[in-house]
Amino acid sequence: MENCIFCKIAAGIIPSSKVYEDEKILAFRDINPQAPVHVLVIPKKHIASVDKITAENSSLIAYIFENIPNVAKIAGITNGYRVISNCGPDACQTVPHLHFHILGGAPLAEKMA
């Protein structure tokens, strides 16, 4: 997507603080961290949100989840983490490109709201 900030980050047009990258996914530090360690994991292929996961692209999502433990370890998380994906405006999805937040580095609040 031409105007998608995460597509531009994945393409290297906009710099990021990379944690992990391969041919399918990119993980980078969030610019507005909500925990001591806050990493975003995105597919390099544009998928707008969880609502747009299909039989045709679900193997890419599985690949992301297969790699999340390694990304968390590389980012320095050693005692557990939370994985979140916001979907739509009521959930505060601010970038219309599927992404997963990995939060950790300290005990997290039990309640989400």
Contacts in CASP RR format, 6 or more apart in sequence:
PFRMAT RR
TARGET T0000
AUTHOR 0000-0000-0000
METHOD contacts of the structure
MODEL  1
MENCIFCKIAAGIIPSSKVYEDEKILAFRDINPQAPVHVLVIPKKHIASV
DKITAENSSLIAYIFENIPNVAKIAGITNGYRVISNCGPDACQTVPHLHF
HILGGAPLAEKMA
1 7 0 8 1.000
1 46 0 8 1.000
1 97 0 8 1.000
4 46 0 8 1.000
4 95 0 8 1.000
4 96 0 8 1.000
4 97 0 8 1.000
5 14 0 8 1.000
5 95 0 8 1.000
5 97 0 8 1.000
6 40 0 8 1.000
6 42 0 8 1.000
6 46 0 8 1.000
6 95 0 8 1.000
6 97 0 8 1.000
6 99 0 8 1.000
7 46 0 8 1.000
7 97 0 8 1.000
8 14 0 8 1.000
9 15 0 8 1.000
9 16 0 8 1.000
9 26 0 8 1.000
9 28 0 8 1.000
9 42 0 8 1.000
10 26 0 8 1.000
10 42 0 8 1.000
10 44 0 8 1.000
16 26 0 8 1.000
16 28 0 8 1.000
16 29 0 8 1.000
17 28 0 8 1.000
17 29 0 8 1.000
18 26 0 8 1.000
18 27 0 8 1.000
18 28 0 8 1.000
19 27 0 8 1.000
19 28 0 8 1.000
19 29 0 8 1.000
19 39 0 8 1.000
19 71 0 8 1.000
19 74 0 8 1.000
19 75 0 8 1.000
20 26 0 8 1.000
20 27 0 8 1.000
20 41 0 8 1.000
20 67 0 8 1.000
20 70 0 8 1.000
20 71 0 8 1.000
20 74 0 8 1.000
21 27 0 8 1.000
22 67 0 8 1.000
23 44 0 8 1.000
24 43 0 8 1.000
24 44 0 8 1.000
24 45 0 8 1.000
24 60 0 8 1.000
24 63 0 8 1.000
25 41 0 8 1.000
25 42 0 8 1.000
25 43 0 8 1.000
25 44 0 8 1.000
25 60 0 8 1.000
25 63 0 8 1.000
25 64 0 8 1.000
25 67 0 8 1.000
26 41 0 8 1.000
26 42 0 8 1.000
26 44 0 8 1.000
27 39 0 8 1.000
27 40 0 8 1.000
27 41 0 8 1.000
27 42 0 8 1.000
27 67 0 8 1.000
27 71 0 8 1.000
27 74 0 8 1.000
27 75 0 8 1.000
27 102 0 8 1.000
28 39 0 8 1.000
28 40 0 8 1.000
29 38 0 8 1.000
29 39 0 8 1.000
29 40 0 8 1.000
29 75 0 8 1.000
30 38 0 8 1.000
30 39 0 8 1.000
30 40 0 8 1.000
30 101 0 8 1.000
34 101 0 8 1.000
34 103 0 8 1.000
35 82 0 8 1.000
35 103 0 8 1.000
35 104 0 8 1.000
35 105 0 8 1.000
35 106 0 8 1.000
35 108 0 8 1.000
36 104 0 8 1.000
36 105 0 8 1.000
36 106 0 8 1.000
37 72 0 8 1.000
37 75 0 8 1.000
37 76 0 8 1.000
37 77 0 8 1.000
37 81 0 8 1.000
37 102 0 8 1.000
37 103 0 8 1.000
37 104 0 8 1.000
37 105 0 8 1.000
38 101 0 8 1.000
38 102 0 8 1.000
38 103 0 8 1.000
38 104 0 8 1.000
39 71 0 8 1.000
39 72 0 8 1.000
39 75 0 8 1.000
39 101 0 8 1.000
39 102 0 8 1.000
40 99 0 8 1.000
40 100 0 8 1.000
40 101 0 8 1.000
40 102 0 8 1.000
41 64 0 8 1.000
41 67 0 8 1.000
41 68 0 8 1.000
41 71 0 8 1.000
41 99 0 8 1.000
41 100 0 8 1.000
41 102 0 8 1.000
42 97 0 8 1.000
42 98 0 8 1.000
42 99 0 8 1.000
42 100 0 8 1.000
43 57 0 8 1.000
43 60 0 8 1.000
43 61 0 8 1.000
43 64 0 8 1.000
43 98 0 8 1.000
45 57 0 8 1.000
45 60 0 8 1.000
46 97 0 8 1.000
47 53 0 8 1.000
47 57 0 8 1.000
47 60 0 8 1.000
47 97 0 8 1.000
47 98 0 8 1.000
48 96 0 8 1.000
48 97 0 8 1.000
48 98 0 8 1.000
49 85 0 8 1.000
49 87 0 8 1.000
49 88 0 8 1.000
49 93 0 8 1.000
49 96 0 8 1.000
49 98 0 8 1.000
50 85 0 8 1.000
50 87 0 8 1.000
50 98 0 8 1.000
51 87 0 8 1.000
51 88 0 8 1.000
52 98 0 8 1.000
53 61 0 8 1.000
53 98 0 8 1.000
61 98 0 8 1.000
64 100 0 8 1.000
68 83 0 8 1.000
68 100 0 8 1.000
68 102 0 8 1.000
71 102 0 8 1.000
72 80 0 8 1.000
72 81 0 8 1.000
72 102 0 8 1.000
72 104 0 8 1.000
75 102 0 8 1.000
76 105 0 8 1.000
77 102 0 8 1.000
77 104 0 8 1.000
77 105 0 8 1.000
78 105 0 8 1.000
79 105 0 8 1.000
80 104 0 8 1.000
80 105 0 8 1.000
81 102 0 8 1.000
81 103 0 8 1.000
81 104 0 8 1.000
81 105 0 8 1.000
82 101 0 8 1.000
82 102 0 8 1.000
82 103 0 8 1.000
82 104 0 8 1.000
82 108 0 8 1.000
83 100 0 8 1.000
83 101 0 8 1.000
83 102 0 8 1.000
83 103 0 8 1.000
84 100 0 8 1.000
84 101 0 8 1.000
84 103 0 8 1.000
85 98 0 8 1.000
85 99 0 8 1.000
85 100 0 8 1.000
85 101 0 8 1.000
86 92 0 8 1.000
86 93 0 8 1.000
86 94 0 8 1.000
86 101 0 8 1.000
87 93 0 8 1.000
END
